Amino acid sequence: MTLWTAVLVAAIACVALKAVGYLIPPSVLEAPRPARIADLLTVALLAALVAVQTLGDGQAIVVDARIPAVLVAGGLLALRAPFLVVVVAAAVVAALLRLLGWAV
């Protein structure tokens, strides 16, 4: 199977999956349980993405300046700081730690 064949098969599968979604009755999707599962699934996927991007480097787990930066960002978000302040503070923490040679 060539790369283009795989891309076309994946595209057709995505379109088919989207079409199947339109066939599901709205009463099923508006029920409390599926709505709650969809909300929790979104949070879980976002948390997994943050964890992989923070701790991952290829197939290895890496502890570097990203971890304290994410902790600072999380703390500032808990304090309801503006998003721009959160991003700048996390970047400054990571930059200072890298400057001090704590992590590459």
DSSP file (Angstrom, degrees, kcal/mol; ACC not computed):
  #  RESIDUE AA STRUCTURE BP1 BP2  ACC     N-H-->O    O-->H-N    N-H-->O    O-->H-N    TCO  KAPPA ALPHA  PHI   PSI    X-CA   Y-CA   Z-CA
    1    1 A M              0   0    0      0, 0.0     2,-0.1     0, 0.0     0, 0.0   0.000 360.0 360.0 360.0 127.5    0.0    0.0    0.0
    2    2 A T     >  -     0   0    0      1,-0.1     4,-2.0     4,-0.0     5,-0.2  -0.313 360.0-105.7 -81.6 170.1    1.4    3.3   -1.0
    3    3 A L  H  > S+     0   0    0      1,-0.2     4,-2.3     2,-0.2     5,-0.2   0.899 120.5  51.3 -62.7 -41.7    1.2    6.5    1.0
    4    4 A W  H  > S+     0   0    0      1,-0.2     4,-2.5     2,-0.2    -1,-0.2   0.857 107.4  53.0 -68.2 -33.7   -1.4    8.0   -1.2
    5    5 A T  H  > S+     0   0    0      2,-0.2     4,-2.6     1,-0.2    -1,-0.2   0.924 109.9  48.4 -64.1 -43.5   -3.6    4.9   -0.9
    6    6 A A  H  X S+     0   0    0     -4,-2.0     4,-2.3     2,-0.2    -2,-0.2   0.893 111.5  49.9 -63.7 -39.7   -3.4    5.1    2.9
    7    7 A V  H  X S+     0   0    0     -4,-2.3     4,-2.4     2,-0.2    -2,-0.2   0.923 112.4  47.1 -65.2 -43.9   -4.3    8.8    2.8
    8    8 A L  H  X S+     0   0    0     -4,-2.5     4,-2.5     2,-0.2    -2,-0.2   0.904 112.2  49.6 -65.0 -41.6   -7.3    8.1    0.5
    9    9 A V  H  X S+     0   0    0     -4,-2.6     4,-2.3     2,-0.2    -1,-0.2   0.915 112.3  48.3 -63.2 -42.5   -8.5    5.2    2.6
   10   10 A A  H  X S+     0   0    0     -4,-2.3     4,-2.2     2,-0.2    -2,-0.2   0.903 111.6  49.9 -64.3 -40.8   -8.2    7.3    5.8
   11   11 A A  H  X S+     0   0    0     -4,-2.4     4,-2.3     2,-0.2    -2,-0.2   0.914 111.6  47.9 -64.7 -42.7  -10.1   10.2    4.1
   12   12 A I  H  X S+     0   0    0     -4,-2.5     4,-2.5     1,-0.2    -2,-0.2   0.898 111.0  51.7 -64.9 -39.9  -12.9    7.9    3.0
   13   13 A A  H  X S+     0   0    0     -4,-2.3     4,-2.4     2,-0.2    -2,-0.2   0.893 109.8  49.8 -64.1 -39.4  -13.1    6.4    6.4
   14   14 A C  H  X S+     0   0    0     -4,-2.2     4,-2.2     2,-0.2    -2,-0.2   0.918 111.8  47.2 -65.6 -43.2  -13.4    9.8    8.0
   15   15 A V  H  X S+     0   0    0     -4,-2.3     4,-2.3     2,-0.2    -2,-0.2   0.907 112.9  49.6 -65.0 -40.8  -16.1   10.9    5.6
   16   16 A A  H  X S+     0   0    0     -4,-2.5     4,-2.3     2,-0.2    -2,-0.2   0.909 110.4  50.1 -64.4 -42.2  -18.0    7.6    6.2
   17   17 A L  H  X S+     0   0    0     -4,-2.4     4,-1.5     1,-0.2    -1,-0.2   0.894 111.2  49.1 -63.5 -39.5  -17.7    8.0   10.0
   18   18 A K  H  X S+     0   0    0     -4,-2.2     4,-1.0     2,-0.2    -1,-0.2   0.900 109.9  51.5 -66.0 -40.0  -19.1   11.6    9.7
   19   19 A A  H >X S+     0   0    0     -4,-2.3     4,-0.6     1,-0.2     3,-0.5   0.886 106.9  53.3 -64.3 -39.1  -22.0   10.4    7.5
   20   20 A V  H >X S+     0   0    0     -4,-2.3     3,-0.9     1,-0.2     4,-0.6   0.858 101.6  61.2 -63.3 -34.6  -22.8    7.7   10.1
   21   21 A G  H >< S+     0   0    0     -4,-1.5     3,-0.7     1,-0.3    -1,-0.2   0.837  99.5  54.6 -61.3 -33.2  -23.0   10.5   12.8
   22   22 A Y  H << S+     0   0    0     -4,-1.0    -1,-0.3    -3,-0.5    -2,-0.2   0.701 101.4  60.1 -73.6 -18.5  -25.8   12.2   10.9
   23   23 A L  H << S+     0   0    0     -3,-0.9    -1,-0.2    -4,-0.6    -2,-0.2   0.635  81.1  98.4 -84.0 -14.2  -27.8    9.0   10.9
   24   24 A I  S << S-     0   0    0     -3,-0.7     5,-0.1    -4,-0.6    -3,-0.0  -0.598  84.5-113.0 -75.7 129.6  -27.9    8.8   14.7
   25   25 A P    >>  -     0   0    0      0, 0.0     4,-1.2     0, 0.0     3,-1.1  -0.323  17.7-125.1 -63.5 143.8  -31.2   10.2   16.1
   26   26 A P  H 3> S+     0   0    0      0, 0.0     4,-2.1     0, 0.0     5,-0.2   0.801 107.1  66.1 -59.6 -29.3  -30.9   13.5   18.1
   27   27 A S  H 34 S+     0   0    0      1,-0.2     4,-0.4     2,-0.2    -3,-0.0   0.843 100.3  50.6 -63.9 -30.9  -32.7   11.9   21.0
   28   28 A V  H X4 S+     0   0    0     -3,-1.1     3,-0.6     1,-0.2    -1,-0.2   0.910 113.1  44.6 -70.4 -41.9  -29.8    9.5   21.5
   29   29 A L  H 3< S+     0   0    0     -4,-1.2    -2,-0.2     1,-0.2    -1,-0.2   0.767 111.2  53.2 -75.6 -25.3  -27.2   12.3   21.5
   30   30 A E  T 3< S+     0   0    0     -4,-2.1    -1,-0.2     4,-0.1    -2,-0.2   0.474  81.5 112.7 -90.7  -1.7  -29.1   14.7   23.7
   31   31 A A  S <> S-     0   0    0     -3,-0.6     4,-1.7    -4,-0.4     5,-0.2  -0.351  79.5-114.7 -65.5 152.9  -29.6   12.1   26.5
   32   32 A P  H  > S+     0   0    0      0, 0.0     4,-2.4     0, 0.0     5,-0.2   0.883 108.8  53.7 -60.7 -41.4  -27.7   13.0   29.7
   33   33 A R  H  > S+     0   0    0      1,-0.2     4,-2.7     2,-0.2     5,-0.2   0.955 110.1  43.6 -65.3 -51.9  -25.2   10.0   29.6
   34   34 A P  H  > S+     0   0    0      0, 0.0     4,-2.4     0, 0.0    -1,-0.2   0.884 114.5  52.1 -61.0 -35.5  -23.8   10.6   26.1
   35   35 A A  H  X S+     0   0    0     -4,-1.7     4,-2.0     2,-0.2    -2,-0.2   0.920 111.6  45.9 -65.5 -41.7  -23.6   14.3   26.7
   36   36 A R  H  X S+     0   0    0     -4,-2.4     4,-2.7     2,-0.2     5,-0.2   0.911 112.2  51.0 -67.3 -41.1  -21.6   13.7   29.9
   37   37 A I  H  X S+     0   0    0     -4,-2.7     4,-2.6     1,-0.2    -2,-0.2   0.915 109.7  50.5 -61.6 -42.3  -19.4   11.2   28.2
   38   38 A A  H  X S+     0   0    0     -4,-2.4     4,-1.7    -5,-0.2    -1,-0.2   0.903 111.5  48.4 -63.2 -40.8  -18.6   13.6   25.4
   39   39 A D  H  X S+     0   0    0     -4,-2.0     4,-1.6     1,-0.2    -2,-0.2   0.934 115.2  43.8 -64.1 -45.9  -17.7   16.4   27.9
   40   40 A L  H  X S+     0   0    0     -4,-2.7     4,-2.5     1,-0.2    -2,-0.2   0.850 109.9  56.1 -69.4 -33.9  -15.5   14.1   29.9
   41   41 A L  H  X S+     0   0    0     -4,-2.6     4,-2.5    -5,-0.2    -1,-0.2   0.886 105.1  52.7 -65.5 -38.3  -13.8   12.6   26.8
   42   42 A T  H  X S+     0   0    0     -4,-1.7     4,-2.1     2,-0.2    -1,-0.2   0.929 111.6  45.4 -61.9 -45.6  -12.9   16.1   25.6
   43   43 A V  H  X S+     0   0    0     -4,-1.6     4,-2.5     2,-0.2    -2,-0.2   0.914 112.9  50.6 -65.0 -42.7  -11.2   16.9   28.9
   44   44 A A  H  X S+     0   0    0     -4,-2.5     4,-2.3     1,-0.2    -2,-0.2   0.907 110.9  48.3 -63.5 -42.0   -9.4   13.5   29.0
   45   45 A L  H  X S+     0   0    0     -4,-2.5     4,-2.1     2,-0.2    -1,-0.2   0.895 112.4  48.6 -65.9 -39.5   -8.1   13.9   25.5
   46   46 A L  H  X S+     0   0    0     -4,-2.1     4,-2.3     2,-0.2    -2,-0.2   0.910 111.6  49.7 -66.4 -41.3   -6.8   17.4   26.2
   47   47 A A  H  X S+     0   0    0     -4,-2.5     4,-2.4     1,-0.2    -2,-0.2   0.900 110.8  50.2 -63.2 -40.4   -5.1   16.2   29.4
   48   48 A A  H  X S+     0   0    0     -4,-2.3     4,-2.5     2,-0.2    -1,-0.2   0.896 109.6  51.0 -65.3 -39.4   -3.5   13.3   27.6
   49   49 A L  H  X S+     0   0    0     -4,-2.1     4,-2.5     2,-0.2    -2,-0.2   0.921 110.9  48.0 -63.1 -44.1   -2.2   15.7   24.9
   50   50 A V  H  X S+     0   0    0     -4,-2.3     4,-2.0     1,-0.2    -2,-0.2   0.916 112.7  49.2 -62.4 -43.0   -0.7   18.1   27.5
   51   51 A A  H  X S+     0   0    0     -4,-2.4     4,-2.7     2,-0.2     5,-0.4   0.918 112.6  46.5 -64.0 -43.6    0.9   15.1   29.3
   52   52 A V  H  X S+     0   0    0     -4,-2.5     4,-1.9     1,-0.2    -1,-0.2   0.916 115.1  46.1 -65.9 -42.3    2.4   13.7   26.1
   53   53 A Q  H  < S+     0   0    0     -4,-2.5    -1,-0.2    -5,-0.2    -2,-0.2   0.804 117.7  44.2 -71.1 -27.7    3.7   17.1   25.0
   54   54 A T  H  < S+     0   0    0     -4,-2.0    10,-0.3    -5,-0.2    -2,-0.2   0.902 128.0  23.3 -82.2 -43.0    5.1   17.9   28.4
   55   55 A L  H  < S+     0   0    0     -4,-2.7     7,-3.4    -5,-0.2     2,-0.3   0.600 103.8  92.0-101.7 -13.2    6.8   14.6   29.3
   56   56 A G  E  <  +A   61   0A   0     -4,-1.9     5,-0.2    -5,-0.4     2,-0.2  -0.613  32.2 166.8 -96.6 145.0    7.4   13.0   25.9
   57   57 A D  E >  S-A   60   0A   0      3,-2.1     3,-1.5    -2,-0.3     2,-0.5  -0.699  75.9 -57.7-145.7  89.9   10.4   13.1   23.6
   58   58 A G  T 3  S-     0   0    0      1,-0.2    -1,-0.1    -2,-0.2     0, 0.0  -0.637 118.9 -20.2  71.9-121.4    9.9   10.4   21.0
   59   59 A Q  T 3  S+     0   0    0     -2,-0.5     2,-0.3    -3,-0.1    -1,-0.2   0.322 123.6  84.9-100.5   5.8    9.6    7.1   22.9
   60   60 A A  E <  S-A   57   0A   0     -3,-1.5    -3,-2.1     2,-0.0     2,-0.5  -0.751  75.2-124.1-111.4 155.5   11.2    8.4   26.1
   61   61 A I  E     -A   56   0A   0     -2,-0.3     2,-0.4    -5,-0.2    -5,-0.2  -0.862  32.0-165.6 -94.8 128.7    9.9   10.2   29.1
   62   62 A V        -     0   0    0     -7,-3.4     2,-0.7    -2,-0.5    -2,-0.0  -0.952  15.7-157.0-122.2 132.5   11.9   13.4   29.7
   63   63 A V        +     0   0    0     -2,-0.4     2,-0.2     3,-0.1    -8,-0.1  -0.929  43.2 127.1-107.0 110.0   11.9   15.6   32.8
   64   64 A D  S >  S-     0   0    0     -2,-0.7     3,-1.2   -10,-0.3    39,-0.1  -0.592  74.3 -54.3-142.3-156.6   13.0   19.1   31.8
   65   65 A A  T 3> S+     0   0    0      1,-0.3     4,-1.4    -2,-0.2     5,-0.1   0.620 116.5  75.2 -69.5 -13.1   12.0   22.7   32.1
   66   66 A R  H 3> S+     0   0    0    -12,-0.2     4,-2.5     1,-0.2    -1,-0.3   0.850  87.9  59.8 -68.2 -32.5    8.6   22.0   30.6
   67   67 A I  H <> S+     0   0    0     -3,-1.2     4,-2.2     2,-0.2    -1,-0.2   0.959 107.6  41.7 -65.7 -52.0    7.2   20.4   33.8
   68   68 A P  H  > S+     0   0    0      0, 0.0     4,-2.5     0, 0.0    -1,-0.2   0.872 113.9  55.3 -61.7 -32.7    7.7   23.5   36.1
   69   69 A A  H  X S+     0   0    0     -4,-1.4     4,-2.3     2,-0.2    -2,-0.2   0.915 108.9  45.9 -65.0 -42.1    6.4   25.7   33.3
   70   70 A V  H  X S+     0   0    0     -4,-2.5     4,-2.7     2,-0.2    -1,-0.2   0.883 111.8  52.6 -67.9 -37.2    3.2   23.7   33.0
   71   71 A L  H  X S+     0   0    0     -4,-2.2     4,-2.3     2,-0.2    -2,-0.2   0.910 110.3  47.5 -64.0 -41.4    2.9   23.7   36.8
   72   72 A V  H  X S+     0   0    0     -4,-2.5     4,-2.5     2,-0.2     5,-0.2   0.922 112.5  49.6 -63.8 -43.4    3.2   27.5   36.9
   73   73 A A  H  X S+     0   0    0     -4,-2.3     4,-2.3     1,-0.2    -2,-0.2   0.916 111.0  49.5 -62.0 -42.9    0.7   27.8   34.1
   74   74 A G  H  X S+     0   0    0     -4,-2.7     4,-2.1     2,-0.2    -1,-0.2   0.902 111.0  49.8 -63.2 -40.9   -1.7   25.6   36.0
   75   75 A G  H  X S+     0   0    0     -4,-2.3     4,-1.4     2,-0.2    -2,-0.2   0.910 111.8  47.5 -64.0 -42.4   -1.3   27.6   39.1
   76   76 A L  H  <>S+     0   0    0     -4,-2.5     5,-2.6     1,-0.2    -2,-0.2   0.869 110.7  51.6 -68.2 -35.5   -1.9   30.8   37.3
   77   77 A L  H ><5S+     0   0    0     -4,-2.3     3,-1.4     1,-0.2    -1,-0.2   0.880 107.0  53.7 -66.6 -36.2   -5.0   29.4   35.6
   78   78 A A  H 3<5S+     0   0    0     -4,-2.1    -1,-0.2     1,-0.3    -2,-0.2   0.830 107.6  51.2 -65.1 -30.5   -6.3   28.3   39.0
   79   79 A L  T 3<5S-     0   0    0     -4,-1.4    -1,-0.3    -5,-0.1    -2,-0.2   0.380 118.3-116.7 -85.5   4.2   -5.9   31.9   40.2
   80   80 A R  T < 5 +     0   0    0     -3,-1.4    -3,-0.2     1,-0.2    -2,-0.1   0.851  52.6 169.5  64.2  38.2   -7.8   33.1   37.1
   81   81 A A      < -     0   0    0     -5,-2.6    -1,-0.2     1,-0.1     5,-0.1  -0.445  45.3 -87.7 -74.0 153.9   -4.9   35.0   35.6
   82   82 A P     >  -     0   0    0      0, 0.0     4,-2.1     0, 0.0     3,-0.4  -0.316  36.8-118.2 -61.1 147.0   -5.3   36.3   32.0
   83   83 A F  H  > S+     0   0    0      1,-0.2     4,-2.5     2,-0.2     5,-0.2   0.867 112.9  54.4 -59.0 -39.8   -4.3   33.8   29.4
   84   84 A L  H  > S+     0   0    0      1,-0.2     4,-2.4     2,-0.2    -1,-0.2   0.895 108.2  49.9 -62.3 -39.6   -1.5   36.0   28.0
   85   85 A V  H  > S+     0   0    0     -3,-0.4     4,-2.6     2,-0.2    -1,-0.2   0.898 110.0  51.8 -63.9 -40.3    0.0   36.3   31.5
   86   86 A V  H  X S+     0   0    0     -4,-2.1     4,-2.3     2,-0.2    -2,-0.2   0.933 111.8  45.3 -61.6 -47.3   -0.1   32.5   31.9
   87   87 A V  H  X S+     0   0    0     -4,-2.5     4,-2.2     2,-0.2    -2,-0.2   0.924 115.2  46.4 -64.8 -45.3    1.7   31.9   28.6
   88   88 A V  H  X S+     0   0    0     -4,-2.4     4,-2.6     2,-0.2    -2,-0.2   0.918 112.9  49.7 -65.1 -43.1    4.3   34.6   29.3
   89   89 A A  H  X S+     0   0    0     -4,-2.6     4,-2.5     1,-0.2    -2,-0.2   0.920 111.6  48.1 -63.3 -43.4    5.0   33.4   32.8
   90   90 A A  H  X S+     0   0    0     -4,-2.3     4,-2.3    -5,-0.2    -1,-0.2   0.901 112.6  49.1 -63.9 -40.0    5.3   29.7   31.7
   91   91 A A  H  X S+     0   0    0     -4,-2.2     4,-2.6    -5,-0.2    -2,-0.2   0.899 111.0  50.1 -65.7 -40.2    7.7   30.7   28.9
   92   92 A V  H  X S+     0   0    0     -4,-2.6     4,-2.8     2,-0.2     5,-0.2   0.918 110.4  49.9 -64.8 -42.9    9.8   32.8   31.3
   93   93 A V  H  X S+     0   0    0     -4,-2.5     4,-2.4     1,-0.2     5,-0.2   0.944 113.5  45.4 -61.0 -47.7   10.0   30.0   33.8
   94   94 A A  H  X S+     0   0    0     -4,-2.3     4,-2.1     1,-0.2    -2,-0.2   0.908 114.2  49.2 -62.8 -41.4   11.1   27.5   31.1
   95   95 A A  H  X S+     0   0    0     -4,-2.6     4,-2.5     2,-0.2    -2,-0.2   0.917 111.6  48.4 -65.5 -43.1   13.6   30.0   29.7
   96   96 A L  H  X S+     0   0    0     -4,-2.8     4,-2.2     2,-0.2     6,-0.2   0.911 111.4  49.8 -64.9 -41.3   15.1   30.8   33.1
   97   97 A L  H  <>S+     0   0    0     -4,-2.4     5,-2.4    -5,-0.2     6,-0.7   0.892 113.1  46.4 -64.6 -37.9   15.5   27.1   34.0
   98   98 A R  H ><5S+     0   0    0     -4,-2.1     3,-0.8    -5,-0.2    -1,-0.2   0.868 110.3  53.6 -70.4 -35.0   17.2   26.4   30.7
   99   99 A L  H 3<5S+     0   0    0     -4,-2.5    -2,-0.2     1,-0.2    -1,-0.2   0.884 107.8  50.6 -63.7 -38.5   19.4   29.5   31.1
  100  100 A L  T 3<5S-     0   0    0     -4,-2.2    -1,-0.2    -5,-0.2    -2,-0.2   0.516 117.7-116.0 -77.9  -4.4   20.5   28.1   34.5
  101  101 A G  T < 5S+     0   0    0     -3,-0.8    -3,-0.2    -4,-0.3     3,-0.1   0.622  77.3 128.8  83.0  12.8   21.2   24.8   32.9
  102  102 A W  S   <S+     0   0    0     -5,-2.4     2,-0.3     1,-0.2    -4,-0.2   0.885  80.5   3.6 -69.3 -36.3   18.6   22.8   34.8
  103  103 A A              0   0    0     -6,-0.7    -2,-0.2    -9,-0.1    -1,-0.2  -0.997 360.0 360.0-149.7 148.6   17.2   21.3   31.7
  104  104 A V              0   0    0     -2,-0.3   -40,-0.1    -3,-0.1    -6,-0.1   0.450 360.0 360.0 -86.6 360.0   18.0   21.4   28.0
